[in-house]
Amino acid sequence: MVGATGSGKSTLLNAMVNYILGVTWEDPFRFKIIHDEKNQDNPCTGQAASQTEWVTTYTIYKNISSRINFNVTLIDTPGFGDTKGLAQDSKIASQIERLFSATQSASIKTIDAICFVLKAPDARLTESQKYIFESVLALFGKDVGKNIYSLITFADGQIPPVLSALASIDGSSLSFNTHFTFNNSAVFVDNRFTGNAFAKRFWDMGMDSFEVFFKSLNESNGTNLSLTCTVLSTRLELNSTASLLRNEIKMCLEKIRILEDDMKEFHEFTRLMKDNENFHYTVIESKTRKVDIGGQGIHTTTCLNCNVTCHENCSKPKDEEKEKCSVMDANGKCTKCPNKCIWQQHSNTRYIFKQDFIPTQRTYNEMSSVFNQASINRSSKAKTLTDTCTEIIQIKCCLETKEMKIESHMENLNEIALHPEIKWLSHYIDLLIETELREKRPGFNTRLEELHSAKEQTNIRNHFADCICRCDFALKSVDELLKKM
C-alpha cells in the first residue's frame, strides 16, 4: 500500500484491518497497527531503528476473520518521498526486492493488488505524488498492470476530482477505472455518544467500500512475482552500474582537465623555444696567414712588430734602405702598420702576411639556456601527454562498456517493466533542491550535495555523451600537437 504524505494511508490501513477482523460500529474497541520502534533485524547499523523505515508485512489469517474467507497479507511501504530523501527510497526498493526474491517460506511469491492511496479532492497531483507513484510502478513487471488499484480517501460520494488528475499523467499505468472510494474519518471516533449518528454513517460507508474492494479482490487473479523480481534485480544492477559510470565520468573529466593543463604548458614551452630559437649570431673575424713568395724576385716591407706586410712589392730590397720605402713618412714611421712603427722594425721577408675575413658564429648564453631548458621540458611534457592519453583511452573503454550494460538493462526493462523510466524523478529532485534552498534546515548543504549528485545520475546518458565527445576532442588535439614536434 503506497501513498503520499497526507493521503490518509495510515488511517486507511487501520480501517482495513478493522474490517478484516470483523469490528463493528457498536464494538467498544478498535484495532490499531502499532510499529515496534525497536527493530533488532537491522544488521547494517547494529542500532535500534524505526520500523517505519522498513517495508512491513501484516498477515491476517482467515480463521480469525469473520468477513473474508482467505488469508490476507498487507505490505506497507512507508517512506517513499518523505523527508529522509532519495537514499531512503533506494533502500525501500532494495527491501522490496529482498522480500519478493527471498527463498524462505515468509517471502511473497504472488501479488493480488498494488494499492495507491490518494485523496479525493486532489484535482492536481504534486511532483512528489507523481514521483512516488512512478517510483513504485517502476519496481514491477508488466504482468501486474491488471492488479493496480486506486484507493481514494476523503470521499464524499461524488466523482473524485483526483481521477482527472490521474488521467493527466502522460504514460501512467495506473488503472483509472479500477478505483474504490473510502471515507475513514469515523474509524477512531468515540461511539459511546448517541450524537455520533453522522460518524456512524461514515463508518458504514467505509465498511461497505471495503466489502466491494475485497469482493473484487477475491474475484481477481493474483500475479506471480517472478517477472517483477527480474525487474527489481535488473533495476538494482542498472542503478549500480550507473553509479559506477558516474564516478568514472568524473575521473575521466578530471584526467581531461589535467591533459588540457599539460597542453597549455606544452604550448608555453613551444613559445619559449620559438622566442629564443635565434640564440646564434655571426661576427666577421680577421685571421692572418703567411704566404711564401720565395724565389719570385719580390721584395717586401714587413713590420716584424705588427706581423703585417706594409708593402708587398717594395723597390728597396735591403733592410737598411727601408727608411726610403714609399710607405714611410718624413719621420721614418710606417703609414700602413697598425702601430705606426719606425722603419728599423721593418724587414724584407720571403713571405707576406695576408688578412682573411671569416664569418664566425657566436651564442647568446641566456637565450640558449632558455631554449635548451624549454626543449627538455617540452619533451618531458610530450611523454606526460602520451601517458595521460593512454589512461584516458583506457577509461573511455571502461565507460563505453558500462554504457553498453546500461543500454542492455534499459532494453530489458523496456520489455518487462511496467515503468521502464521514472520520468518525474528529475522534476522531483528540482523540487527538493528548491525546498532545501528555501528552508535551509541544519545539514542542508550535505543534502544539497546528495541531491545534485542524484540529479547528475538521472542525466547520466547526457553526461556520458558529453564526456566521450570531450575525450575524442582532447585525444585528437594531443595527436595533432605532437605531430608538429
Protein Blocks (a to p, Z undefined) as FASTA:
>chain_A
ZZdehklmmmmmmmmmmmmnopafklcbdcdddddfbdcklmknopacdfklpccddddd
fklcckbccdcdddddehihpanojmlmmmmmmmmmmmmmpmbfkbcfbdfbdcddddfk
lmbdcfklmmmmmmmmmmpcfklmmmcccddehiehiacfklmmmmmpghiabdfklccd
ddfklmmgcfkbfklmmmmmmmmmmmmmmmmmmmmmmmpccddfklmmmmmmmmmmmmmm
mmmmmmmmmmmmmmmmmmmmmmmmmmmmmmmmmmmmmmcccddddddddddfehklpacd
ddfklopafblbdcblbfklmmmpckbcfkopafkbmnlpafklgccdfbdcdddddddd
dddfklmmmmmmmmmmmmmmmmmmmmmmmmmmmmmmmmmmmmmmmmmmmmmmmmmmmblb
afklmmmmmmmmmmmmmnopghklmmmmmmmmmmmmmmmmmmmmmmmmmmmmmmmmmmmm
mmmZZ
